Amino acid sequence: MALITNGRAIFNSYPGGFPEPGKTIIYDGKSTIDLDLVSLNGGVLVKTLELSIDPYLRTLMSQPTMGYKIGRPTYGPGIAVVLRSENEKLKVGDKFRISMMPHQQYSVLKEEQLGDLNILKNPYNLPWSTFIGILGMPGLTAYEGWRYYSKAKKGEILFVSSGAGPIGSLVIQLAKLDGLKVIASAGSDEKIKFMDSLGADVTFNYKTTNTAEVLAKEGPVDIYWDNVGGETLDTASANANICARVIACGMISGYNNNHATPLRNIWQVVARQIHIFGFHVSNQYPNEFYEFLEPEIAKGDIKYAEDRFLGLENVGEAMSRVQRGLIKAKAVVHVADEAH
Amino acid sequence: MALITNGRAIFNSYPGGFPEPGKTIIYDGKSTIDLDLVSLNGGVLVKTLELSIDPYLRTLMSQPTMGYKIGRPTYGPGIAVVLRSENEKLKVGDKFRISMMPHQQYSVLKEEQLGDLNILKNPYNLPWSTFIGILGMPGLTAYEGWRYYSKAKKGEILFVSSGAGPIGSLVIQLAKLDGLKVIASAGSDEKIKFMDSLGADVTFNYKTTNTAEVLAKEGPVDIYWDNVGGETLDTASANANICARVIACGMISGYNNNHATPLRNIWQVVARQIHIFGFHVSNQYPNEFYEFLEPEIAKGDIKYAEDRFLGLENVGEAMSRVQRGLIKAKAVVHVADEAH
């Protein structure tokens, strides 16, 4: 009918260290779109609902040959609703998730942009943002890593870093369901309270408490779920039990300092027969993942937390805060409600 | 009938860095034994034939609470023949292997010292020393590590450090049997020639050739068999393929310098989804291990090499040279021939 604003978050410059709001990523409110007349060319017109701001998106800001392009919208996992469709996979009103959703209000997506399309059923009417959080990639990461690599046995001891984050908070709850003792660290008192509410047995603020002392007292560690790498990985190696497993899921501690912290205890891998599993989530969401988690979330037996940013104007701020560890929980940019 | 000399290698002092011959371990030729009259008290009298001098024995020289005792004989994997027996498991003439054979000519062994007893059949009449080398713990280490953790696929690329050693040399041959491209490093031209004779595709002397340059050109590495740790492990991590496997079998590079070389590329574990398997050999020798290797060795299709030291007088020298990387191949102390 008429041209309306189509706000976008634009990648503006490569960051040296931490991404800076208003410099690395800027908001562009000048672009417009006609929702009725825009050509689809076999694609779909979608309205973005929710965007996921994840630590790993930092890796898309470093390489000119792959990742974000200067002057183009940033992207990441997101949820959208279909407004018009010329693609047989999607019909008007469908909600879906893809891992490379453009950071703009409205997008025409071609077939190849729908590569890892997940149409969402949501039988328990959970908030759509859960499908990029505990029911999205972070939740699947916790679920797969725990299922494939933990080899957890009742009574064993788990240590998880970033335990208040979207992955760590589910790892804590999966470990408690399996009967483990859980030691969890995070960087603020608010996060400690959240981890306590999830049932973690020993929680501490790594900024004010010595990790090595806690692990020496409460360990040895049978399973270390590593979300941070660097010194914490080194300390966990030095406090690992014989035949410990390390699930290496993220090394955010090195993303913004060129991995400058050297490790000195990795030889313990041989001495203590440690297995380290570096892994990326599969992006193949099995039915049992939803069937297990959705009712538990609906009942409130499995909990999650979100740190919500409102509108695409705040993508740059959200990216920066995620990298600096300044968020409380899973970072979500809420772009729009379902109706339009 | 009469007292005869029972020579012994004695642990004399804790080494600070490398063990020193004549200081860390000394030879004692003053002890005697009467082979006919010595009391067995339910045990066995044995004559030592062959002793294995392994890198890991260094770990027995560091801790007062466990490991070698000052003034007592050192010990390690060895082969002996039974001279007299009051133990129903062993009869006169049996040859057997245990992992804690005292470093002396003759020993009376109690039941508890026979804990991991292996009576050896040797149907192909191979030299007894093979049963502490390619048919002993080093060979079993290569066999188990390769079988359990390599997940080798034809056409993949293996990098093995210490490729001329008793473990590495069998790893090279197992990898070639599985159709892999093999990159192997060692520290002398003589070792390079040996690795070439085993069929390794790319061999280099790490003392004169830059490991990173070789791996950048000949890699990326799908499987890294790590016998050394430290800088080489770090370099292999930086040149690993996606989903690479690291079989971490020894970290000799750090044994004598308190593991002072820091690692800077371990974050690649997440980025490249690397799995690192620290492991110790099981000490459970399966029949198929012998059934596979013995005929291949007898035919000469699988090769091995030894660096032989003669007599218990040379245990200290052998220990030192093993730790300093000054031996050509599997270090064996030949103590006696089978007849007495």
Interface residues (C-beta under 8 A of the other chain):
Chain A: T59 G229 G230 L233 A248 C249 G250 M251 G254 H259 A260 P262 L263 R264 N265 I266 W267 Q268 V269 V270 A271 R272 Q273 I274 H275 I276 F277 G278 F279 H280
Chain B: T59 G229 G230 L233 A248 C249 G250 M251 G254 H259 A260 P262 L263 R264 N265 I266 W267 Q268 V269 V270 A271 R272 Q273 I274 H275 I276 F277 G278 F279 H280
